[in-house]
C-alpha cells in the first residue's frame, strides 16, 4: 500500500501537487452530476496475518434520485467472493424508500412504510441502512457526500492534484491522511478520471504501523458504452434472485401475495389486557376474518358493521379478529362498539402484523381457512364488503 501511494505521488510531478481547498467539493459536485452509472470493481482487503487478500468482484449500477431525501441515488450492488468450495454471493439494493440486502443465507428488507427509523436514525439519513450497506460508498453519488464531508472535518489533511498522468491517462488525485488525537488512523488515495471525475482507484490504509493495519484497494472498470439504466423494483430483484426471495425472505411485503400462504405469526395485546398470539402454520379455531384497521382511515366503524353482517350471513361458524394498528384503547372501543359477537378478538398496537402482512392501505381484510392459510385478501372499503366476504369465504370453505 505504501509503495502504491509513493509511486502515485512520483507520477504526479508532471503537475506539481498543490493544496487545493475546493478539491473535494469540485470532485463531489461532478460525481453527483455523473448521471446513470454502471461499473465493475475489484475490491481487495489484505490483513497483516493473511498471505493473500480477500477479494470481492462487484457489479455496481445507480441512477440519480435528486428528490429522495434518504439517498442521492437508487442502486443495485451485486458481489461475489470466490472461495475454494463455492463462491459467496450477495446483493444490496435501494429505491424509493425500500432497501434490500442479502448475505450469508440471510435476507433483510427495510421499507419506510414499515418504519422510517432505520433509514434515518436520529434523523440522520447519512447513517441509514441505505447508505451504510456494504460497498454503497463505492457509488459516485454516495462517494460524493463522503468526499464533500472532508472539507468540514478537521481530522482530514489532503493534497489535491487536478491533472496528472497515471497508467497512460489523465487523472485527478486526492491523497491524504486522517489523524485523530495525534495519531494517523487512515492514509487514503483516490484516483479519478480527469475528464469525467468517475473513480478509477481507491487505496486505503487503516491503522498504519499497528497490529490492526489493514490495506484496502478498489479498482474500477467501465463498459465501453454505458448501458441504458434499468428501473429498480421489487419485481426486478425477484427475477434476478428468485431463490433468495423464496427461501430467505422473512416477511412478505406485498399483501397481495399472502393468498395461498400461512397467515404470518403475530402477537398483540387485547383491549382487555390479555395477549393474542398466533404462530405461523398454526390452525385457527374456525375460518377467520382478520380486519387490519387504522381508526383514522377507511371508515372503520362501517367496516366493523359490514364484517359482522358477513359473519352472520355465512353458513358456518366464523371468528373475527379486529387488529388495530393504533394503541388508543378508547378510540378502538368506540370503533368496535358494543355489538361484539362470540368469537371476536379486538387487538391494539398490531403494527407488526400490518408490517409482516405487507399492508399499505387500510382497511385490509385477510380471510383464512381453519388451517390458518390465507384464502383471499380484500384491500380498501367498498359498500359491497359484506357480500364480497360472504362470497369469498363460502367459495374457499
C-alpha positions as CSV (number, residue, x, y, z in Angstrom):
1,X,0.0,0.0,0.0
2,X,2.8,2.5,0.9
3,X,4.5,1.6,-2.3
4,X,1.4,2.4,-4.4
5,X,1.0,5.7,-2.7
6,X,4.7,6.7,-3.3
7,X,4.5,5.6,-6.9
8,X,1.4,7.6,-7.5
9,X,2.9,10.7,-6.0
10,X,6.1,10.2,-8.1
11,X,4.0,10.2,-11.2
12,X,2.3,13.4,-10.1
13,X,5.4,15.5,-10.6
14,X,4.1,16.3,-14.2
15,X,1.8,18.7,-12.4
16,X,3.1,19.7,-9.0
17,X,0.8,18.7,-6.2
18,X,-0.9,21.6,-4.6
19,X,-3.2,22.2,-1.6
20,X,-6.5,22.9,-3.3
21,X,-9.2,23.7,-0.8
22,X,-12.0,23.2,-3.3
23,X,-10.7,19.8,-4.5
24,X,-13.1,17.5,-2.7
25,X,-16.1,19.7,-3.3
26,X,-15.3,20.0,-7.0
27,X,-14.9,16.3,-7.4
28,X,-18.1,15.7,-5.3
29,X,-20.1,18.1,-7.5
30,X,-19.0,16.3,-10.7
31,X,-19.7,12.9,-9.2
32,X,-23.3,14.0,-8.3
33,X,-23.8,15.2,-11.9
34,X,-22.4,12.0,-13.5
35,X,-25.9,10.6,-14.2
36,X,-26.7,6.8,-14.6
37,X,-23.7,4.8,-13.6
38,X,-22.6,1.2,-14.4
39,X,-19.2,-0.3,-13.5
40,X,-17.4,-3.3,-12.2
41,X,-14.9,-3.2,-9.3
42,X,-12.4,-5.5,-7.8
43,X,-12.2,-4.9,-4.0
44,X,-9.3,-6.4,-2.1
45,X,-8.7,-6.4,1.6
46,X,-5.3,-7.5,3.0
47,X,-4.8,-8.2,6.7
48,X,-1.4,-8.4,8.3
49,X,-1.9,-12.1,9.3
50,X,-3.0,-13.1,5.8
51,X,-0.8,-14.2,2.9
52,X,-3.4,-13.5,0.3
53,X,-6.0,-10.7,0.2
54,X,-9.7,-11.3,0.4
55,X,-11.2,-10.4,-3.0
56,X,-14.7,-9.3,-4.0
57,X,-15.8,-8.9,-7.6
58,X,-18.6,-6.3,-7.6
59,X,-21.2,-5.1,-10.1
60,X,-22.4,-1.6,-9.5
61,X,-25.3,0.4,-11.0
62,X,-27.1,3.5,-9.9
63,X,-29.3,6.3,-11.1
64,X,-29.6,9.7,-9.5
65,X,-32.7,10.4,-7.3
66,X,-32.4,14.1,-6.6
67,X,-35.9,14.3,-4.9
68,X,-35.2,11.5,-2.5
69,X,-34.1,12.9,0.9
70,X,-32.9,9.5,2.1
71,X,-30.4,8.7,-0.7
72,X,-28.9,10.6,-3.6
73,X,-29.4,7.6,-5.9
74,X,-31.2,4.3,-6.5
75,X,-28.8,1.5,-6.7
76,X,-28.1,-2.2,-7.1
77,X,-24.9,-3.7,-5.9
78,X,-24.1,-7.3,-6.6
79,X,-21.0,-9.1,-5.3
80,X,-19.2,-12.4,-5.4
81,X,-16.3,-13.5,-3.2
82,X,-14.5,-16.5,-4.8
83,X,-14.0,-19.4,-2.3
84,X,-12.4,-22.8,-2.7
85,X,-15.7,-24.8,-2.3
86,X,-18.3,-22.4,-3.6
87,X,-18.4,-18.7,-4.2
88,X,-20.1,-16.5,-1.6
89,X,-22.6,-14.0,-3.2
90,X,-24.8,-11.2,-2.1
91,X,-26.5,-8.0,-3.1
92,X,-27.8,-4.7,-1.8
93,X,-30.5,-2.5,-3.4
94,X,-32.3,0.7,-2.7
95,X,-35.1,2.6,-4.5
96,X,-37.9,4.8,-3.4
97,X,-37.8,4.1,0.3
98,X,-37.2,0.4,0.0
99,X,-33.9,-1.3,0.9
100,X,-33.0,-5.0,0.4
101,X,-29.8,-6.8,1.4
102,X,-28.7,-10.4,1.2
103,X,-25.6,-12.1,2.6
104,X,-24.8,-15.5,4.1
105,X,-28.3,-17.0,3.6
106,X,-29.9,-14.1,5.3
107,X,-32.1,-11.6,3.6
108,X,-33.1,-8.3,5.2
109,X,-35.5,-5.7,4.0
110,X,-36.5,-2.3,5.2
111,X,-39.4,-0.1,4.0
112,X,-40.3,3.4,5.0
113,X,-43.9,2.2,5.1
114,X,-43.0,-0.1,7.9
115,X,-40.6,2.2,9.8
116,X,-38.5,5.1,8.7
117,X,-36.1,4.9,11.7
118,X,-33.6,2.5,10.1
119,X,-33.3,5.0,7.1
120,X,-32.6,8.0,9.3
121,X,-31.6,7.0,12.9
122,X,-31.8,10.1,15.0
123,X,-32.9,12.0,11.9
124,X,-29.5,11.3,10.1
125,X,-30.1,9.8,6.7
126,X,-26.3,9.6,6.3
127,X,-26.3,6.8,8.9
128,X,-29.3,4.9,7.4
129,X,-29.2,1.4,6.2
130,X,-29.5,2.5,2.6
131,X,-26.2,4.5,2.8
132,X,-24.2,2.1,5.1
133,X,-24.9,-1.0,3.1
134,X,-21.8,-3.0,2.1
135,X,-20.0,-1.3,-0.9
136,X,-22.5,1.5,-1.1
137,X,-19.8,4.1,-0.7
138,X,-18.2,3.0,-4.0
139,X,-21.2,4.5,-5.8
140,X,-20.4,8.0,-7.2
141,X,-23.3,9.8,-5.6
142,X,-22.6,8.4,-2.1
143,X,-18.9,8.7,-2.5
144,X,-19.5,12.4,-3.4
145,X,-21.1,13.0,0.0
146,X,-18.2,11.3,1.7
147,X,-15.6,13.5,-0.1
148,X,-17.5,16.7,0.5
149,X,-17.7,16.0,4.2
150,X,-13.9,16.0,4.4
151,X,-13.9,19.8,3.9
152,X,-15.9,20.2,7.1
153,X,-13.8,17.7,9.1
154,X,-10.6,19.0,10.6
155,X,-9.2,15.5,11.1
156,X,-8.5,15.2,7.4
157,X,-5.5,16.7,5.6
158,X,-5.2,16.2,1.9
159,X,-3.5,17.3,-1.3
160,X,-5.4,17.5,-4.5
161,X,-3.7,17.2,-7.9
162,X,-6.3,18.2,-10.5
163,X,-4.3,16.9,-13.5
164,X,-1.5,14.3,-13.8
165,X,-0.7,11.1,-15.7
166,X,-1.2,7.6,-14.3
167,X,-1.3,4.5,-16.3
168,X,-1.1,6.5,-19.5
169,X,-4.2,8.5,-18.9
170,X,-5.0,11.9,-17.4
171,X,-6.3,11.7,-13.8
172,X,-7.0,13.7,-10.8
173,X,-5.7,12.5,-7.4
174,X,-6.8,13.1,-3.9
175,X,-4.2,12.0,-1.4
176,X,-4.2,12.5,2.4
177,X,-4.3,11.4,6.0
178,X,-7.0,11.3,8.7
179,X,-5.5,12.0,12.1
180,X,-7.4,11.6,15.4
181,X,-5.9,12.7,18.7
182,X,-2.5,13.0,17.1
183,X,-2.4,9.5,15.6
184,X,-2.7,8.8,11.8
185,X,-5.7,6.4,11.6
186,X,-6.1,6.4,7.8
187,X,-4.0,7.0,4.8
188,X,-6.0,7.4,1.6
189,X,-5.6,7.9,-2.1
190,X,-8.5,8.4,-4.6
191,X,-7.8,8.5,-8.3
192,X,-10.4,9.9,-10.7
193,X,-10.6,10.2,-14.4
194,X,-9.7,13.8,-15.1
195,X,-12.5,14.4,-17.7
196,X,-15.4,12.6,-16.1
197,X,-14.3,12.6,-12.4
198,X,-15.5,8.9,-12.2
199,X,-13.4,6.9,-9.7
200,X,-10.7,4.7,-11.1
201,X,-8.9,3.5,-8.0
202,X,-9.1,3.8,-4.2
203,X,-6.2,2.9,-1.8
204,X,-6.9,3.0,1.9
205,X,-4.5,2.0,4.7
206,X,-6.2,2.0,8.1
207,X,-4.3,1.9,11.4
208,X,-0.9,2.2,9.7
209,X,2.0,0.6,11.5
210,X,-0.2,-1.2,14.1
211,X,-1.1,-4.8,14.5
212,X,-4.6,-3.9,13.3
213,X,-3.2,-2.5,10.0
214,X,-5.5,-3.2,7.0
215,X,-5.0,-2.4,3.4
216,X,-8.0,-1.9,1.1
217,X,-7.7,-1.5,-2.7
218,X,-10.5,-0.9,-5.2
219,X,-10.0,-0.9,-9.0
220,X,-12.9,0.2,-11.2
221,X,-13.5,-0.9,-14.8
222,X,-16.2,0.6,-17.1
223,X,-18.0,-0.8,-20.1
224,X,-17.0,0.8,-23.5
225,X,-20.6,2.1,-23.8
226,X,-22.7,2.8,-20.7
227,X,-25.9,0.6,-21.0
228,X,-29.3,2.1,-20.6
229,X,-30.4,2.4,-17.0
230,X,-32.9,-0.2,-15.8
231,X,-35.5,0.9,-13.3
232,X,-35.2,-0.8,-10.0
233,X,-38.2,-2.5,-8.5
234,X,-39.0,-5.5,-6.2
235,X,-40.2,-7.4,-9.3
236,X,-36.8,-7.0,-10.9
237,X,-35.0,-8.1,-7.8
238,X,-37.3,-11.2,-7.6
239,X,-36.5,-12.0,-11.2
240,X,-32.7,-11.7,-10.5
241,X,-32.8,-13.6,-7.2
242,X,-35.9,-15.9,-7.2
243,X,-34.4,-18.5,-4.9
244,X,-33.3,-15.8,-2.4
245,X,-36.8,-14.4,-2.1
246,X,-38.4,-17.8,-2.0
247,X,-36.1,-19.3,0.7
248,X,-34.8,-16.4,2.8
249,X,-37.4,-13.7,2.8
250,X,-38.6,-13.2,6.3
251,X,-41.7,-11.2,5.6
252,X,-44.0,-10.8,2.6
253,X,-44.1,-7.0,2.0
254,X,-47.0,-7.1,-0.5
255,X,-50.3,-8.2,1.0
256,X,-51.5,-9.3,-2.5
257,X,-49.0,-12.2,-2.2
258,X,-50.5,-13.6,1.0
259,X,-53.2,-15.7,-0.6
260,X,-52.2,-19.3,-0.6
261,X,-49.6,-18.8,2.3
262,X,-49.9,-19.4,6.0
263,X,-51.0,-16.3,8.0
264,X,-47.8,-14.6,9.3
265,X,-47.0,-15.1,13.0
266,X,-48.1,-12.2,15.2
267,X,-48.7,-11.3,18.8
268,X,-50.6,-8.2,20.1
269,X,-52.3,-7.0,23.3
270,X,-56.1,-7.1,23.5
271,X,-58.1,-4.1,24.8
272,X,-59.0,-6.3,27.9
273,X,-55.3,-6.5,29.0
274,X,-54.6,-10.0,27.7
275,X,-52.5,-11.0,24.7
276,X,-53.4,-12.8,21.5
277,X,-50.7,-14.8,19.8
278,X,-50.7,-16.7,16.6
279,X,-47.8,-18.8,15.2
280,X,-47.2,-19.3,11.5
281,X,-48.9,-22.5,10.2
282,X,-51.0,-22.7,13.4
283,X,-54.6,-23.8,12.8
284,X,-57.4,-21.4,13.6
285,X,-60.4,-22.5,15.7
286,X,-62.6,-21.9,12.6
287,X,-62.4,-20.0,9.3
288,X,-61.4,-16.4,10.4
289,X,-61.7,-12.9,9.1
290,X,-58.8,-10.6,10.1
291,X,-59.5,-6.9,9.7
292,X,-56.3,-4.8,9.9
293,X,-57.6,-1.3,10.7
294,X,-56.4,2.2,11.4
295,X,-59.1,4.2,13.2
296,X,-58.2,7.3,11.2
297,X,-58.6,5.6,7.7
298,X,-61.2,3.9,5.6
299,X,-64.4,4.3,7.6
300,X,-63.5,1.6,10.2
301,X,-66.9,1.7,12.0
302,X,-68.7,0.8,8.8
303,X,-66.1,-1.9,8.1
304,X,-66.9,-3.4,11.5
305,X,-70.6,-3.4,10.8
306,X,-70.3,-5.0,7.4
307,X,-68.0,-7.7,8.5
308,X,-70.3,-8.6,11.4
309,X,-73.1,-8.8,8.8
310,X,-70.9,-11.1,6.7
311,X,-70.1,-13.4,9.6
312,X,-73.8,-13.6,10.4
313,X,-74.7,-14.5,6.8
314,X,-72.2,-17.4,6.4
315,X,-73.5,-20.9,6.8
316,X,-70.6,-21.9,9.1
317,X,-69.0,-20.6,12.3
318,X,-66.6,-17.7,11.7
319,X,-64.2,-15.8,14.0
320,X,-63.3,-12.2,13.6
321,X,-60.0,-10.5,14.7
322,X,-60.1,-6.7,14.8
323,X,-56.4,-5.9,14.5
324,X,-55.9,-2.1,15.1
325,X,-52.5,-0.5,14.5
326,X,-53.5,2.2,17.0
327,X,-52.7,1.9,20.7
328,X,-55.6,4.2,21.8
329,X,-57.9,1.8,23.6
330,X,-60.8,4.3,23.9
331,X,-60.8,5.0,20.2
332,X,-60.8,1.3,19.4
333,X,-63.6,0.6,21.8
334,X,-65.7,3.4,20.2
335,X,-65.0,1.9,16.8
336,X,-65.8,-1.7,17.6
337,X,-68.9,-0.6,19.7
338,X,-71.0,-2.9,21.9
339,X,-72.1,-5.4,19.2
340,X,-69.3,-7.9,19.8
341,X,-70.3,-11.4,19.0
342,X,-68.8,-14.6,20.3
343,X,-65.5,-15.4,18.5
344,X,-64.4,-11.8,18.2
345,X,-60.9,-10.6,19.4
346,X,-60.0,-7.0,19.5
347,X,-56.3,-6.2,19.3
348,X,-54.4,-3.0,19.6
349,X,-50.9,-1.9,18.5
350,X,-50.9,-4.6,15.8
351,X,-48.3,-2.8,13.6
352,X,-46.1,-5.9,13.4
353,X,-48.9,-7.8,11.8
354,X,-49.6,-5.0,9.4
355,X,-45.9,-4.9,8.5
356,X,-45.4,-8.6,8.0
357,X,-48.6,-8.9,6.1
358,X,-47.4,-6.1,3.8
359,X,-50.3,-3.7,4.5
360,X,-50.0,-0.4,2.6
361,X,-53.7,0.7,2.8
362,X,-56.4,0.5,5.4
363,X,-58.7,-1.4,5.8
364,X,-57.0,-4.6,4.7
365,X,-59.1,-7.7,5.2
366,X,-57.4,-11.1,5.3
367,X,-59.5,-14.2,5.0
368,X,-58.2,-17.6,6.3
369,X,-59.5,-21.2,6.4
370,X,-59.5,-23.3,9.6
371,X,-55.9,-24.4,8.8
372,X,-54.6,-20.9,9.2
373,X,-53.9,-20.5,5.4
374,X,-54.8,-17.2,3.7
375,X,-57.6,-17.8,1.2
376,X,-58.1,-14.3,0.0
377,X,-57.4,-10.6,0.6
378,X,-59.6,-7.5,0.3
379,X,-57.9,-4.1,0.3
380,X,-59.9,-0.9,1.0
381,X,-63.5,-0.3,1.8
382,X,-66.5,-0.6,-0.5
383,X,-70.2,-0.7,0.0
384,X,-70.4,-4.4,-1.0
385,X,-67.8,-5.5,1.5
386,X,-70.2,-7.8,3.4
387,X,-71.3,-9.7,0.2
388,X,-67.8,-9.9,-1.1
389,X,-66.6,-11.5,2.2
390,X,-69.5,-13.9,2.2
391,X,-68.8,-15.0,-1.4
392,X,-65.1,-15.4,-0.9
393,X,-65.3,-17.2,2.4
394,X,-68.1,-19.5,1.1
395,X,-66.1,-20.5,-2.0
396,X,-62.9,-21.1,0.0
397,X,-64.6,-23.2,2.7
